[in-house]
Amino acid sequence: MTTFNIPNMSCGGCARSVTRAIQSVDADARIVIDQSRREVELTSGLPRDRFASALAAAGFPVVPATS
């Protein structure tokens, strides 16, 4: 499991965009979004950096998780 903190994920539309960015890398990734904490947990066999790059390209750069 990988956890991303995404500070500018502030609404449901942002959460949907984040989901689409993750699914563009791995359509089968398991995604859990905690919008109030601005965190995403995902489970995938692919490397973390591929998801971080896709999220940044979609306008949602990640920072180290606080938890």
ROSE-4610 file (N, C-alpha, C; in Angstrom, 1 decimal, always signed):
// ROSE-4610
residu = [M/M/M/T/T/T/T/T/T/F/F/F/N/N/N/I/I/I/P/P/P/N/N/N/M/M/M/S/S/S/C/C/C/G/G/G/G/G/G/C/C/C/A/A/A/R/R/R/S/S/S/V/V/V/T/T/T/R/R/R/A/A/A/I/I/I/Q/Q/Q/S/S/S/V/V/V/D/D/D/A/A/A/D/D/D/A/A/A/R/R/R/I/I/I/V/V/V/I/I/I/D/D/D/Q/Q/Q/S/S/S/R/R/R/R/R/R/E/E/E/V/V/V/E/E/E/L/L/L/T/T/T/S/S/S/G/G/G/L/L/L/P/P/P/R/R/R/D/D/D/R/R/R/F/F/F/A/A/A/S/S/S/A/A/A/L/L/L/A/A/A/A/A/A/A/A/A/G/G/G/F/F/F/P/P/P/V/V/V/V/V/V/P/P/P/A/A/A/T/T/T/S/S/S]
num = [1/1/1/2/2/2/3/3/3/4/4/4/5/5/5/6/6/6/7/7/7/8/8/8/9/9/9/10/10/10/11/11/11/12/12/12/13/13/13/14/14/14/15/15/15/16/16/16/17/17/17/18/18/18/19/19/19/20/20/20/21/21/21/22/22/22/23/23/23/24/24/24/25/25/25/26/26/26/27/27/27/28/28/28/29/29/29/30/30/30/31/31/31/32/32/32/33/33/33/34/34/34/35/35/35/36/36/36/37/37/37/38/38/38/39/39/39/40/40/40/41/41/41/42/42/42/43/43/43/44/44/44/45/45/45/46/46/46/47/47/47/48/48/48/49/49/49/50/50/50/51/51/51/52/52/52/53/53/53/54/54/54/55/55/55/56/56/56/57/57/57/58/58/58/59/59/59/60/60/60/61/61/61/62/62/62/63/63/63/64/64/64/65/65/65/66/66/66/67/67/67]
x = [+0.9/+0.0/+0.9/+0.5/+1.2/+0.2/+0.7/-0.1/+0.5/-0.4/+0.0/-0.7/-0.1/-0.7/-0.8/-2.0/-2.2/-2.9/-2.1/-2.7/-3.7/-3.7/-4.7/-5.8/-6.1/-7.3/-8.4/-9.1/-10.0/-11.5/-11.9/-13.3/-13.5/-14.8/-15.1/-14.6/-14.6/-14.1/-12.6/-11.9/-10.4/-10.2/-11.0/-10.9/-11.1/-12.1/-12.3/-11.2/-10.6/-9.4/-8.2/-8.0/-7.0/-7.2/-8.4/-8.7/-8.4/-8.8/-8.5/-7.0/-6.3/-4.8/-4.2/-4.7/-4.1/-4.5/-5.8/-6.3/-5.6/-5.1/-4.4/-3.1/-2.5/-1.3/-1.7/-2.7/-3.1/-4.6/-5.3/-6.8/-7.3/-6.5/-6.9/-6.4/-5.8/-5.3/-6.5/-6.3/-7.3/-7.1/-8.1/-7.9/-8.9/-8.3/-9.1/-8.7/-9.7/-9.5/-10.1/-9.3/-9.8/-9.7/-10.8/-10.8/-10.5/-11.1/-10.9/-9.4/-8.7/-7.2/-6.4/-7.0/-6.3/-5.3/-5.7/-4.8/-5.4/-4.5/-4.9/-4.1/-4.8/-4.1/-4.4/-3.3/-3.6/-2.7/-3.3/-2.6/-2.4/-1.2/-0.9/+0.5/+0.8/+2.1/+3.1/+2.6/+3.5/+4.2/+5.4/+6.2/+5.5/+5.7/+5.1/+5.4/+6.6/+7.0/+6.2/+5.7/+4.8/+3.5/+2.9/+1.7/+2.0/+3.1/+3.4/+3.6/+4.2/+4.4/+3.0/+2.2/+0.9/+0.0/+0.1/-0.7/-0.1/+1.2/+1.8/+1.4/+1.4/+1.0/-0.5/-1.3/-2.7/-3.0/-1.9/-2.1/-2.2/-1.9/-2.0/-0.7/+0.3/+1.6/+1.5/+2.2/+2.1/+3.3/+3.0/+4.0/+4.1/+5.2/+5.3/+4.0/+3.5/+2.4/+2.7/+1.7/+2.0/+1.7/+1.1/+0.7/+1.6]
y = [-1.2/+0.0/+1.2/+2.2/+3.5/+4.6/+5.5/+6.7/+7.9/+8.8/+10.1/+11.1/+12.2/+13.4/+14.4/+14.8/+15.7/+17.0/+18.0/+19.2/+19.9/+19.9/+20.7/+19.9/+18.7/+17.9/+18.3/+19.3/+20.0/+19.7/+19.0/+18.8/+17.4/+17.1/+15.8/+15.8/+16.9/+17.0/+16.7/+17.2/+16.9/+15.4/+14.8/+13.4/+12.6/+13.0/+12.2/+12.4/+13.5/+13.8/+12.9/+12.9/+12.1/+10.6/+10.1/+8.8/+8.5/+9.3/+9.1/+9.1/+10.0/+10.0/+8.7/+8.2/+6.9/+5.7/+5.7/+4.7/+4.8/+5.9/+6.0/+5.2/+5.0/+4.2/+2.8/+2.5/+1.1/+1.1/+0.6/+0.6/-0.3/-1.2/-2.2/-1.8/-0.6/-0.2/-0.1/-0.4/-0.2/+1.1/+2.0/+3.4/+3.7/+4.3/+4.8/+6.2/+7.1/+8.6/+9.1/+9.8/+10.4/+11.9/+12.5/+13.9/+14.8/+14.5/+15.5/+15.5/+14.5/+14.5/+14.7/+14.8/+15.0/+14.0/+12.7/+11.6/+10.5/+9.8/+8.7/+7.5/+6.4/+5.1/+4.3/+3.7/+2.9/+1.6/+0.6/-0.7/-1.1/-1.3/-1.7/-2.3/-3.1/-3.7/-2.8/-1.7/-0.7/+0.2/+0.7/+1.6/+2.9/+3.4/+4.6/+5.8/+5.9/+7.1/+7.3/+6.2/+6.3/+7.0/+6.7/+7.3/+8.8/+9.1/+10.4/+11.3/+10.8/+11.5/+11.8/+10.8/+11.0/+12.0/+11.9/+12.9/+14.3/+14.5/+15.8/+16.3/+15.5/+15.9/+16.3/+15.7/+16.1/+17.3/+17.9/+19.1/+18.8/+17.6/+17.2/+16.7/+17.6/+17.1/+16.5/+15.5/+14.9/+15.4/+15.3/+15.6/+14.3/+14.2/+13.0/+12.9/+11.7/+11.5/+11.9/+12.5/+12.9/+11.8/+10.7/+9.6/+8.4]
z = [+0.0/+0.0/+0.0/-0.8/-0.9/-0.4/+0.4/+0.8/+0.3/-0.3/-0.8/-0.1/+0.3/+0.8/-0.4/-0.7/-1.8/-1.3/-0.9/-0.3/-1.1/-2.4/-3.2/-3.6/-3.1/-3.3/-2.4/-2.8/-1.8/-2.0/-3.1/-3.3/-4.0/-4.2/-4.9/-6.3/-7.0/-8.4/-8.4/-7.4/-7.3/-7.0/-6.2/-5.8/-7.1/-7.9/-9.2/-10.1/-10.2/-11.1/-10.6/-9.3/-8.7/-9.0/-8.9/-9.2/-10.7/-11.6/-13.0/-13.3/-12.6/-12.8/-12.4/-11.2/-10.7/-11.7/-12.1/-13.0/-14.4/-14.8/-16.0/-16.0/-14.8/-14.6/-14.4/-13.6/-13.3/-13.0/-14.1/-14.0/-12.9/-12.4/-11.4/-10.0/-9.8/-8.5/-7.6/-6.3/-5.3/-4.7/-4.7/-4.3/-3.1/-2.1/-1.0/-0.7/-0.9/-0.7/+0.6/+1.4/+2.5/+2.2/+1.7/+1.3/+2.4/+3.6/+4.8/+5.2/+5.0/+5.4/+4.2/+3.0/+1.7/+1.5/+1.7/+1.5/+0.6/-0.1/-1.0/-0.6/-0.4/-0.2/-1.4/-2.0/-3.1/-3.0/-3.6/-3.6/-5.1/-5.5/-6.8/-6.8/-7.8/-8.0/-8.7/-9.1/-9.9/-8.9/-9.4/-8.5/-8.2/-6.9/-6.4/-7.3/-7.8/-8.6/-9.9/-10.4/-11.6/-11.3/-10.1/-9.7/-9.3/-8.6/-8.2/-9.5/-10.5/-11.8/-12.4/-12.5/-13.1/-12.3/-11.0/-10.2/-10.4/-10.4/-10.7/-12.0/-13.1/-14.4/-14.4/-13.6/-13.5/-12.7/-12.1/-11.3/-9.8/-9.4/-8.0/-7.4/-7.3/-6.8/-5.4/-5.1/-3.7/-2.9/-1.6/-0.5/+0.4/+1.1/+2.0/+2.9/+3.1/+4.0/+5.4/+6.1/+7.5/+8.5/+8.1/+9.0/+8.8]
